[in-house]
């Protein structure tokens, strides 16, 4: 797990560990900027040096894995599970749509129509 960090001007820096973030907050060298995702903002000026980050994606049929890594460590990683039964969902949706359309019934006309022939006579 990592804690995101922004500098005093608001630009993003490299993430840090929760322990380091906790120490910075305790010593009043940082404040909490966001709670979700948890982000701290430094109260002192720093440089804007960032390490290169590589995003790796493993695209499978049912699962997609992703990982953001630097040369030394993994920053973020996870897995996304895709929907499996889309054709069944489409069929079920079509069934509901057809029953909704067939549910219409004939109603009696709201107003009676007057023919124009009857007005001229």
The first five atom37 places (N, CA, C, CB, O) and aatype in JSON, in Angstrom:
{
  "aatype": [20, 20, 20, 20, 20, 20, 20, 20, 20, 20, 20, 20, 20, 20, 20, 20, 20, 20, 20, 20, 20, 20, 20, 20, 20, 20, 20, 20, 20, 20, 20, 20, 20, 20, 20, 20, 20, 20, 20, 20, 20, 20, 20, 20, 20, 20, 20, 20, 20, 20, 20, 20, 20, 20, 20, 20, 20, 20, 20, 20, 20, 20, 20, 20, 20, 20, 20, 20, 20, 20, 20, 20, 20, 20, 20, 20, 20, 20, 20, 20, 20, 20, 20, 20, 20, 20, 20, 20, 20, 20, 20, 20, 20, 20, 20, 20, 20, 20, 20, 20, 20, 20, 20, 20, 20, 20, 20, 20, 20, 20, 20, 20, 20, 20, 20, 20, 20, 20, 20, 20, 20],
  "atom_mask": [
    [1, 1, 1, 1, 1],
    [1, 1, 1, 1, 1],
    [1, 1, 1, 1, 1],
    [1, 1, 1, 1, 1],
    [1, 1, 1, 1, 1],
    [1, 1, 1, 1, 1],
    [1, 1, 1, 1, 1],
    [1, 1, 1, 1, 1],
    [1, 1, 1, 1, 1],
    [1, 1, 1, 1, 1],
    [1, 1, 1, 1, 1],
    [1, 1, 1, 1, 1],
    [1, 1, 1, 1, 1],
    [1, 1, 1, 1, 1],
    [1, 1, 1, 1, 1],
    [1, 1, 1, 1, 1],
    [1, 1, 1, 1, 1],
    [1, 1, 1, 1, 1],
    [1, 1, 1, 1, 1],
    [1, 1, 1, 1, 1],
    [1, 1, 1, 1, 1],
    [1, 1, 1, 1, 1],
    [1, 1, 1, 1, 1],
    [1, 1, 1, 1, 1],
    [1, 1, 1, 1, 1],
    [1, 1, 1, 1, 1],
    [1, 1, 1, 1, 1],
    [1, 1, 1, 1, 1],
    [1, 1, 1, 1, 1],
    [1, 1, 1, 1, 1],
    [1, 1, 1, 1, 1],
    [1, 1, 1, 1, 1],
    [1, 1, 1, 1, 1],
    [1, 1, 1, 1, 1],
    [1, 1, 1, 1, 1],
    [1, 1, 1, 1, 1],
    [1, 1, 1, 1, 1],
    [1, 1, 1, 1, 1],
    [1, 1, 1, 1, 1],
    [1, 1, 1, 1, 1],
    [1, 1, 1, 1, 1],
    [1, 1, 1, 1, 1],
    [1, 1, 1, 1, 1],
    [1, 1, 1, 1, 1],
    [1, 1, 1, 1, 1],
    [1, 1, 1, 1, 1],
    [1, 1, 1, 1, 1],
    [1, 1, 1, 1, 1],
    [1, 1, 1, 1, 1],
    [1, 1, 1, 1, 1],
    [1, 1, 1, 1, 1],
    [1, 1, 1, 1, 1],
    [1, 1, 1, 1, 1],
    [1, 1, 1, 1, 1],
    [1, 1, 1, 1, 1],
    [1, 1, 1, 1, 1],
    [1, 1, 1, 1, 1],
    [1, 1, 1, 1, 1],
    [1, 1, 1, 1, 1],
    [1, 1, 1, 1, 1],
    [1, 1, 1, 1, 1],
    [1, 1, 1, 1, 1],
    [1, 1, 1, 1, 1],
    [1, 1, 1, 1, 1],
    [1, 1, 1, 1, 1],
    [1, 1, 1, 1, 1],
    [1, 1, 1, 1, 1],
    [1, 1, 1, 1, 1],
    [1, 1, 1, 1, 1],
    [1, 1, 1, 1, 1],
    [1, 1, 1, 1, 1],
    [1, 1, 1, 1, 1],
    [1, 1, 1, 1, 1],
    [1, 1, 1, 1, 1],
    [1, 1, 1, 1, 1],
    [1, 1, 1, 1, 1],
    [1, 1, 1, 1, 1],
    [1, 1, 1, 1, 1],
    [1, 1, 1, 1, 1],
    [1, 1, 1, 1, 1],
    [1, 1, 1, 1, 1],
    [1, 1, 1, 1, 1],
    [1, 1, 1, 1, 1],
    [1, 1, 1, 1, 1],
    [1, 1, 1, 1, 1],
    [1, 1, 1, 1, 1],
    [1, 1, 1, 1, 1],
    [1, 1, 1, 1, 1],
    [1, 1, 1, 1, 1],
    [1, 1, 1, 1, 1],
    [1, 1, 1, 1, 1],
    [1, 1, 1, 1, 1],
    [1, 1, 1, 1, 1],
    [1, 1, 1, 1, 1],
    [1, 1, 1, 1, 1],
    [1, 1, 1, 1, 1],
    [1, 1, 1, 1, 1],
    [1, 1, 1, 1, 1],
    [1, 1, 1, 1, 1],
    [1, 1, 1, 1, 1],
    [1, 1, 1, 1, 1],
    [1, 1, 1, 1, 1],
    [1, 1, 1, 1, 1],
    [1, 1, 1, 1, 1],
    [1, 1, 1, 1, 1],
    [1, 1, 1, 1, 1],
    [1, 1, 1, 1, 1],
    [1, 1, 1, 1, 1],
    [1, 1, 1, 1, 1],
    [1, 1, 1, 1, 1],
    [1, 1, 1, 1, 1],
    [1, 1, 1, 1, 1],
    [1, 1, 1, 1, 1],
    [1, 1, 1, 1, 1],
    [1, 1, 1, 1, 1],
    [1, 1, 1, 1, 1],
    [1, 1, 1, 1, 1],
    [1, 1, 1, 1, 1],
    [1, 1, 1, 1, 1],
    [1, 1, 1, 1, 1],
    [1, 1, 1, 1, 1]
  ],
  "atom_positions": [
    [[0.84, -1.18, 0.0], [0.0, 0.0, 0.0], [0.89, 1.24, 0.0], [-0.96, 0.0, 1.21], [1.92, 1.27, 0.67]],
    [[0.49, 2.25, -0.75], [1.24, 3.48, -0.85], [0.35, 4.68, -0.54], [1.87, 3.62, -2.24], [-0.87, 4.62, -0.69]],
    [[0.98, 5.75, -0.12], [0.29, 7.01, 0.15], [0.77, 8.0, -0.9], [0.56, 7.54, 1.61], [1.97, 8.17, -1.11]],
    [[-0.18, 8.65, -1.57], [0.18, 9.62, -2.6], [0.64, 10.92, -1.95], [-1.01, 9.88, -3.54], [0.18, 11.3, -0.88]],
    [[1.56, 11.6, -2.63], [2.17, 12.82, -2.08], [2.13, 13.91, -3.14], [3.64, 12.55, -1.63], [2.41, 13.67, -4.31]],
    [[1.75, 15.12, -2.71], [1.86, 16.3, -3.57], [2.71, 17.33, -2.83], [0.44, 16.88, -3.93], [2.71, 17.38, -1.6]],
    [[3.44, 18.15, -3.6], [4.3, 19.14, -2.96], [3.48, 20.37, -2.55], [5.45, 19.55, -3.89], [2.27, 20.4, -2.74]],
    [[4.14, 21.37, -2.02], [3.44, 22.55, -1.5], [2.76, 23.34, -2.6], [4.41, 23.44, -0.75], [1.83, 24.1, -2.33]],
    [[3.21, 23.18, -3.85], [2.59, 23.88, -4.97], [1.44, 23.09, -5.59], [3.63, 24.18, -6.03], [0.69, 23.63, -6.4]],
    [[1.3, 21.82, -5.22], [0.19, 21.02, -5.71], [0.52, 20.04, -6.82], [-0.86, 21.92, -6.19], [-0.38, 19.36, -7.32]],
    [[1.79, 19.94, -7.21], [2.13, 18.97, -8.25], [2.49, 17.62, -7.61], [3.31, 19.48, -9.12], [2.95, 17.57, -6.47]],
    [[2.26, 16.56, -8.35], [2.41, 15.2, -7.81], [3.88, 14.83, -7.66], [1.71, 14.19, -8.71], [4.72, 15.19, -8.48]],
    [[4.16, 14.1, -6.59], [5.48, 13.52, -6.34], [5.33, 12.01, -6.29], [6.11, 14.08, -5.03], [4.24, 11.48, -6.48]],
    [[6.42, 11.32, -6.03], [6.37, 9.86, -5.92], [5.64, 9.45, -4.64], [7.81, 9.28, -5.95], [5.76, 10.13, -3.62]],
    [[4.89, 8.36, -4.67], [4.2, 7.89, -3.46], [5.19, 7.44, -2.39], [3.24, 6.73, -3.81], [6.34, 7.12, -2.68]],
    [[4.72, 7.42, -1.15], [5.55, 7.02, -0.03], [4.84, 5.91, 0.76], [5.86, 8.23, 0.88], [3.71, 5.55, 0.45]],
    [[5.51, 5.41, 1.76], [4.93, 4.36, 2.6], [4.01, 4.98, 3.65], [6.04, 3.52, 3.27], [4.17, 6.15, 3.99]],
    [[3.06, 4.2, 4.17], [2.2, 4.74, 5.23], [2.97, 5.16, 6.47], [1.16, 3.71, 5.61], [2.6, 6.14, 7.12]],
    [[4.04, 4.46, 6.8], [4.83, 4.82, 7.98], [5.48, 6.19, 7.81], [5.9, 3.76, 8.24], [5.44, 7.02, 8.72]],
    [[6.08, 6.43, 6.64], [6.71, 7.72, 6.38], [5.67, 8.83, 6.37], [7.47, 7.68, 5.03], [5.93, 9.93, 6.88]],
    [[4.5, 8.57, 5.81], [3.44, 9.58, 5.79], [2.98, 9.89, 7.21], [2.25, 9.11, 4.94], [2.74, 11.05, 7.54]],
    [[2.86, 8.86, 8.04], [2.43, 9.05, 9.42], [3.44, 9.91, 10.18], [2.26, 7.69, 10.12], [3.05, 10.77, 10.97]],
    [[4.75, 9.68, 9.96], [5.79, 10.48, 10.62], [5.75, 11.93, 10.15], [7.18, 9.89, 10.36], [5.91, 12.85, 10.95]],
    [[5.53, 12.14, 8.85], [5.45, 13.51, 8.33], [4.24, 14.25, 8.91], [5.36, 13.5, 6.79], [4.33, 15.43, 9.24]],
    [[3.13, 13.56, 9.04], [1.94, 14.19, 9.61], [2.14, 14.49, 11.1], [0.71, 13.28, 9.42], [1.68, 15.53, 11.57]],
    [[2.81, 13.61, 11.82], [3.03, 13.8, 13.25], [3.96, 14.98, 13.52], [3.61, 12.54, 13.87], [3.78, 15.7, 14.5]],
    [[4.96, 15.18, 12.65], [5.91, 16.28, 12.81], [5.44, 17.57, 12.16], [7.25, 15.88, 12.23], [6.21, 18.53, 12.08]],
    [[4.17, 17.62, 11.68], [3.58, 18.79, 11.03], [4.36, 19.23, 9.79], [3.5, 19.95, 12.01], [4.38, 20.41, 9.45]],
    [[4.99, 18.29, 9.13], [5.66, 18.59, 7.86], [4.74, 18.34, 6.68], [6.94, 17.77, 7.72], [5.09, 18.64, 5.54]],
    [[3.55, 17.77, 6.94], [2.58, 17.49, 5.88], [1.18, 17.6, 6.45], [2.82, 16.09, 5.26], [0.97, 17.46, 7.66]],
    [[0.23, 17.85, 5.57], [-1.18, 17.87, 5.94], [-1.93, 16.91, 5.01], [-1.78, 19.32, 5.84], [-1.44, 16.55, 3.95]],
    [[-3.12, 16.51, 5.43], [-3.93, 15.61, 4.62], [-4.63, 16.43, 3.55], [-4.97, 14.83, 5.5], [-5.36, 17.37, 3.86]],
    [[-4.41, 16.07, 2.29], [-5.04, 16.78, 1.17], [-6.33, 16.09, 0.75], [-4.07, 16.87, -0.02], [-7.34, 16.76, 0.53]],
    [[-6.31, 14.77, 0.64], [-7.5, 13.99, 0.27], [-7.58, 12.75, 1.14], [-7.45, 13.6, -1.24], [-6.56, 12.22, 1.59]],
    [[-8.79, 12.3, 1.38], [-8.97, 11.08, 2.16], [-9.14, 9.86, 1.27], [-10.17, 11.21, 3.07], [-8.75, 8.76, 1.66]],
    [[-9.7, 10.03, 0.09], [-9.88, 8.89, -0.82], [-9.52, 9.33, -2.23], [-11.33, 8.35, -0.76], [-10.29, 10.1, -2.81]],
    [[-8.44, 8.91, -2.8], [-7.37, 8.12, -2.22], [-6.55, 8.97, -1.24], [-6.46, 7.55, -3.33], [-6.41, 10.18, -1.42]],
    [[-6.04, 8.33, -0.23], [-5.34, 9.06, 0.83], [-4.11, 9.76, 0.26], [-4.93, 8.11, 1.98], [-3.21, 9.11, -0.28]],
    [[-4.09, 11.08, 0.38], [-3.03, 11.91, -0.2], [-2.59, 12.94, 0.83], [-3.5, 12.61, -1.5], [-3.41, 13.55, 1.51]],
    [[-1.28, 13.13, 0.94], [-0.76, 14.16, 1.83], [-0.1, 15.25, 1.01], [0.25, 13.56, 2.85], [0.39, 15.0, -0.1]],
    [[-0.09, 16.45, 1.56], [0.57, 17.58, 0.92], [1.67, 18.07, 1.85], [-0.44, 18.74, 0.59], [1.45, 18.33, 3.03]],
    [[2.88, 18.18, 1.28], [4.03, 18.61, 2.07], [3.94, 20.09, 2.37], [5.34, 18.28, 1.34], [3.47, 20.87, 1.54]],
    [[4.39, 20.49, 3.56], [4.35, 21.89, 3.97], [5.66, 22.61, 3.67], [4.05, 21.99, 5.46], [5.75, 23.83, 3.85]],
    [[6.66, 21.9, 3.21], [7.95, 22.53, 2.91], [8.23, 22.37, 1.41], [9.11, 21.9, 3.78], [7.68, 21.48, 0.76]],
    [[9.09, 23.23, 0.89], [9.38, 23.2, -0.54], [10.33, 22.05, -0.88], [9.98, 24.55, -1.0], [11.28, 21.77, -0.14]],
    [[10.06, 21.4, -1.98], [10.89, 20.29, -2.45], [11.07, 20.42, -3.95], [10.25, 18.91, -2.09], [10.47, 21.28, -4.6]],
    [[11.9, 19.57, -4.48], [12.05, 19.51, -5.93], [10.89, 18.73, -6.54], [13.39, 18.86, -6.31], [10.02, 18.24, -5.83]],
    [[10.9, 18.63, -7.85], [9.83, 17.92, -8.53], [10.37, 16.7, -9.27], [9.11, 18.85, -9.51], [9.81, 16.29, -10.28]],
    [[11.45, 16.12, -8.77], [12.04, 14.94, -9.4], [11.11, 13.74, -9.25], [13.43, 14.64, -8.79], [10.63, 13.44, -8.15]],
    [[10.87, 13.07, -10.36], [10.05, 11.86, -10.34], [10.79, 10.75, -11.07], [8.66, 12.12, -11.0], [11.51, 11.0, -12.04]],
    [[10.62, 9.54, -10.59], [11.22, 8.38, -11.25], [10.33, 7.95, -12.41], [11.43, 7.22, -10.25], [9.12, 8.16, -12.38]],
    [[10.92, 7.33, -13.43], [10.08, 6.82, -14.52], [9.26, 5.62, -14.02], [10.94, 6.41, -15.74], [9.76, 4.75, -13.32]],
    [[7.99, 5.6, -14.41], [7.06, 4.55, -14.0], [6.59, 3.83, -15.26], [5.84, 5.14, -13.2], [6.27, 4.45, -16.27]],
    [[6.56, 2.5, -15.17], [6.11, 1.68, -16.3], [4.79, 1.02, -15.92], [7.18, 0.61, -16.67], [4.65, 0.46, -14.83]],
    [[3.82, 1.09, -16.83], [2.53, 0.45, -16.63], [2.49, -0.83, -17.44], [1.37, 1.39, -17.02], [2.67, -0.81, -18.66]],
    [[2.26, -1.94, -16.77], [2.15, -3.22, -17.45], [0.73, -3.74, -17.36], [3.12, -4.23, -16.85], [0.12, -3.71, -16.3]],
    [[0.2, -4.22, -18.51], [-1.16, -4.73, -18.56], [-1.13, -6.12, -19.15], [-2.09, -3.79, -19.39], [-0.55, -6.35, -20.22]],
    [[-1.76, -7.06, -18.47], [-1.9, -8.43, -18.95], [-3.36, -8.65, -19.29], [-1.39, -9.47, -17.89], [-4.18, -8.86, -18.4]],
    [[-3.68, -8.59, -20.57], [-5.07, -8.7, -21.01], [-5.41, -10.16, -21.26], [-5.32, -7.85, -22.28], [-4.88, -10.78, -22.18]],
    [[-6.29, -10.69, -20.45], [-6.74, -12.06, -20.61], [-8.19, -12.07, -21.06], [-6.58, -12.85, -19.32], [-8.76, -11.03, -21.36]],
    [[-8.79, -13.27, -21.11], [-10.18, -13.4, -21.55], [-11.14, -13.03, -20.44], [-10.45, -14.83, -22.05], [-12.08, -12.27, -20.66]],
    [[-10.93, -13.56, -19.23], [-11.82, -13.28, -18.12], [-11.26, -12.26, -17.14], [-12.12, -14.54, -17.38], [-12.02, -11.57, -16.47]],
    [[-9.94, -12.15, -17.06], [-9.31, -11.26, -16.09], [-8.28, -10.39, -16.79], [-8.64, -12.07, -14.94], [-7.6, -10.83, -17.72]],
    [[-8.17, -9.13, -16.34], [-7.15, -8.21, -16.83], [-6.32, -7.8, -15.63], [-7.79, -6.95, -17.56], [-6.85, -7.27, -14.65]],
    [[-5.01, -8.03, -15.68], [-4.12, -7.64, -14.61], [-3.35, -6.39, -14.99], [-3.15, -8.77, -14.28], [-3.01, -6.2, -16.16]],
    [[-3.09, -5.53, -14.02], [-2.32, -4.31, -14.27], [-1.34, -4.09, -13.12], [-3.25, -3.08, -14.44], [-1.56, -4.52, -11.99]],
    [[-0.25, -3.39, -13.46], [0.76, -3.11, -12.47], [1.57, -1.89, -12.9], [1.69, -4.33, -12.26], [1.97, -1.78, -14.06]],
    [[1.8, -0.97, -11.96], [2.64, 0.19, -12.2], [3.9, 0.0, -11.36], [1.9, 1.54, -11.84], [3.83, -0.1, -10.14]],
    [[5.06, -0.05, -12.04], [6.32, -0.34, -11.35], [7.38, 0.69, -11.69], [6.8, -1.74, -11.7], [7.39, 1.27, -12.78]],
    [[8.29, 0.89, -10.74], [9.52, 1.63, -11.0], [10.63, 0.59, -11.12], [9.83, 2.7, -9.87], [10.35, -0.6, -11.18]],
    [[11.87, 1.05, -11.15], [12.98, 0.09, -11.23], [13.12, -0.72, -9.95], [14.28, 0.82, -11.52], [13.62, -1.84, -9.98]],
    [[12.69, -0.16, -8.82], [12.92, -0.81, -7.53], [11.71, -1.56, -6.98], [13.34, 0.21, -6.54], [11.87, -2.6, -6.34]],
    [[10.49, -1.05, -7.2], [9.33, -1.61, -6.52], [8.06, -1.45, -7.33], [9.16, -0.96, -5.18], [8.01, -0.69, -8.31]],
    [[7.03, -2.18, -6.91], [5.71, -2.07, -7.51], [4.92, -1.02, -6.74], [4.97, -3.45, -7.52], [4.83, -1.09, -5.51]],
    [[4.33, -0.06, -7.45], [3.56, 1.0, -6.81], [2.1, 0.62, -6.66], [3.68, 2.29, -7.59], [1.51, 0.74, -5.59]],
    [[1.51, 0.15, -7.75], [0.09, -0.21, -7.76], [-0.07, -1.48, -8.58], [-0.79, 0.95, -8.33], [0.57, -1.62, -9.63]],
    [[-0.89, -2.38, -8.13], [-1.18, -3.59, -8.9], [-2.57, -4.07, -8.58], [-0.16, -4.69, -8.59], [-3.09, -3.83, -7.49]],
    [[-3.18, -4.74, -9.54], [-4.53, -5.23, -9.3], [-5.01, -6.08, -10.44], [-5.48, -4.08, -9.07], [-4.3, -6.35, -11.41]],
    [[-6.26, -6.51, -10.3], [-6.88, -7.38, -11.28], [-8.33, -6.98, -11.45], [-6.75, -8.87, -10.86], [-9.02, -6.67, -10.47]],
    [[-8.8, -6.97, -12.69], [-10.18, -6.64, -13.0], [-10.84, -7.86, -13.61], [-10.26, -5.41, -13.95], [-10.3, -8.46, -14.54]],
    [[-12.01, -8.24, -13.09], [-12.74, -9.38, -13.65], [-13.79, -8.87, -14.61], [-13.39, -10.25, -12.52], [-14.58, -7.99, -14.27]],
    [[-13.8, -9.41, -15.82], [-14.73, -8.97, -16.85], [-16.05, -9.71, -16.73], [-14.12, -9.18, -18.23], [-16.14, -10.76, -16.09]],
    [[-17.08, -9.15, -17.37], [-18.39, -9.79, -17.39], [-18.34, -11.0, -18.3], [-19.49, -8.8, -17.86], [-17.72, -10.96, -19.36]],
    [[-19.0, -12.09, -17.89], [-18.94, -13.32, -18.65], [-20.21, -13.6, -19.43], [-18.65, -14.46, -17.74], [-20.14, -14.2, -20.51]],
    [[-21.36, -13.2, -18.93], [-22.62, -13.62, -19.51], [-23.34, -12.47, -20.22], [-23.52, -14.19, -18.44], [-24.52, -12.23, -19.96]],
    [[-22.66, -11.77, -21.11], [-23.28, -10.63, -21.78], [-24.4, -11.08, -22.71], [-22.25, -9.85, -22.57], [-25.44, -10.42, -22.77]],
    [[-24.24, -12.18, -23.45], [-25.29, -12.61, -24.37], [-26.56, -12.99, -23.61], [-24.81, -13.79, -25.23], [-27.66, -12.74, -24.09]],
    [[-26.4, -13.6, -22.44], [-27.57, -13.93, -21.63], [-28.25, -12.67, -21.11], [-27.17, -14.83, -20.46], [-29.48, -12.61, -21.04]],
    [[-27.48, -11.67, -20.74], [-28.06, -10.41, -20.27], [-28.82, -9.71, -21.39], [-26.98, -9.49, -19.72], [-29.89, -9.16, -21.15]],
    [[-28.28, -9.73, -22.61], [-28.95, -9.1, -23.73], [-30.26, -9.82, -24.04], [-28.05, -9.1, -24.97], [-31.26, -9.17, -24.33]],
    [[-30.26, -11.15, -23.98], [-31.48, -11.93, -24.22], [-32.54, -11.62, -23.17], [-31.16, -13.43, -24.23], [-33.71, -11.47, -23.5]],
    [[-32.13, -11.52, -21.92], [-33.07, -11.21, -20.85], [-33.64, -9.81, -21.02], [-32.4, -11.34, -19.5], [-34.83, -9.6, -20.79]],
    [[-32.82, -8.86, -21.41], [-33.28, -7.49, -21.62], [-34.29, -7.45, -22.78], [-32.09, -6.56, -21.91], [-35.29, -6.74, -22.7]],
    [[-34.02, -8.21, -23.85], [-34.94, -8.27, -24.99], [-36.27, -8.87, -24.57], [-34.33, -9.1, -26.13], [-37.33, -8.42, -25.02]],
    [[-36.24, -9.88, -23.69], [-37.47, -10.51, -23.2], [-38.31, -9.5, -22.42], [-37.14, -11.73, -22.32], [-39.52, -9.43, -22.62]],
    [[-37.68, -8.72, -21.53], [-38.41, -7.71, -20.77], [-38.97, -6.63, -21.68], [-37.51, -7.1, -19.71], [-40.09, -6.15, -21.46]],
    [[-38.22, -6.23, -22.68], [-38.68, -5.19, -23.59], [-39.9, -5.66, -24.37], [-37.55, -4.79, -24.56], [-40.85, -4.89, -24.55]],
    [[-39.88, -6.91, -24.85], [-41.01, -7.43, -25.62], [-42.26, -7.56, -24.76], [-40.66, -8.78, -26.23], [-43.36, -7.25, -25.22]],
    [[-42.11, -8.01, -23.51], [-43.3, -8.1, -22.66], [-43.84, -6.71, -22.33], [-42.97, -8.86, -21.35], [-45.05, -6.53, -22.2]],
    [[-42.97, -5.74, -22.2], [-43.42, -4.38, -21.93], [-44.19, -3.83, -23.13], [-42.23, -3.47, -21.59], [-45.2, -3.15, -22.96]],
    [[-43.71, -4.11, -24.33], [-44.39, -3.62, -25.53], [-45.71, -4.35, -25.77], [-43.49, -3.76, -26.74], [-46.66, -3.75, -26.26]],
    [[-45.78, -5.63, -25.44], [-47.0, -6.4, -25.65], [-48.03, -6.15, -24.56], [-46.69, -7.86, -25.71], [-49.17, -6.6, -24.68]],
    [[-47.67, -5.46, -23.53], [-48.57, -5.19, -22.43], [-49.59, -4.1, -22.77], [-47.78, -4.79, -21.2], [-50.57, -3.92, -22.04]],
    [[-49.36, -3.37, -23.87], [-50.28, -2.3, -24.24], [-51.64, -2.89, -24.57], [-49.74, -1.49, -25.44], [-51.72, -3.95, -25.2]],
    [[-52.69, -2.24, -24.17], [-54.03, -2.71, -24.47], [-54.78, -1.6, -25.18], [-54.77, -3.14, -23.18], [-54.4, -0.43, -25.14]],
    [[-55.85, -1.99, -25.81], [-56.65, -1.0, -26.53], [-57.47, -0.2, -25.53], [-57.57, -1.68, -27.57], [-58.15, -0.77, -24.68]],
    [[-57.4, 1.09, -25.64], [-58.2, 1.95, -24.77], [-59.26, 2.64, -25.6], [-57.31, 2.99, -24.04], [-59.09, 2.88, -26.79]],
    [[-60.33, 2.95, -24.95], [-61.39, 3.69, -25.64], [-60.9, 5.1, -25.93], [-62.7, 3.73, -24.78], [-60.12, 5.65, -25.15]],
    [[-61.34, 5.71, -27.03], [-60.88, 7.06, -27.35], [-61.31, 8.06, -26.26], [-61.44, 7.51, -28.71], [-62.39, 7.95, -25.69]],
    [[-60.45, 9.0, -26.0], [-60.71, 9.96, -24.94], [-61.78, 10.97, -25.35], [-59.42, 10.7, -24.56], [-62.64, 11.33, -24.55]],
    [[-61.73, 11.4, -26.59], [-62.71, 12.36, -27.11], [-63.35, 11.75, -28.34], [-62.04, 13.74, -27.45], [-62.71, 10.99, -29.07]],
    [[-64.61, 12.07, -28.57], [-65.26, 11.59, -29.78], [-64.95, 12.56, -30.9], [-66.81, 11.45, -29.58], [-64.91, 13.77, -30.69]],
    [[-64.71, 12.03, -32.08], [-64.38, 12.87, -33.23], [-65.66, 13.35, -33.89], [-63.5, 12.12, -34.24], [-66.62, 12.6, -34.05]],
    [[-65.65, 14.58, -34.25], [-66.79, 15.15, -34.97], [-66.37, 15.26, -36.42], [-67.22, 16.56, -34.37], [-65.32, 15.82, -36.74]],
    [[-67.2, 14.72, -37.3], [-66.86, 14.79, -38.72], [-67.18, 16.18, -39.25], [-67.61, 13.7, -39.53], [-68.11, 16.83, -38.77]],
    [[-66.43, 16.61, -40.22], [-66.67, 17.93, -40.83], [-67.92, 17.97, -41.66], [-65.5, 18.32, -41.69], [-68.48, 19.04, -41.88]],
    [[-68.38, 16.83, -42.12], [-69.61, 16.78, -42.92], [-70.8, 17.19, -42.08], [-69.83, 15.39, -43.5], [-71.73, 17.83, -42.56]],
    [[-70.75, 16.8, -40.81], [-71.87, 17.12, -39.94], [-71.97, 18.6, -39.61], [-71.77, 16.34, -38.67], [-73.06, 19.06, -39.27]],
    [[-70.91, 19.36, -39.7], [-70.93, 20.79, -39.39], [-71.53, 21.6, -40.5], [-69.54, 21.28, -39.1], [-72.17, 22.63, -40.24]],
    [[-71.36, 21.18, -41.75], [-71.82, 21.97, -42.88], [-73.33, 21.8, -43.1], [-71.07, 21.58, -44.14], [-73.93, 22.66, -43.73]],
    [[-73.94, 20.78, -42.63], [-75.36, 20.52, -42.9], [-76.26, 21.31, -42.03], [-75.67, 19.09, -42.74], [-77.48, 21.19, -42.15]]
  ]
}
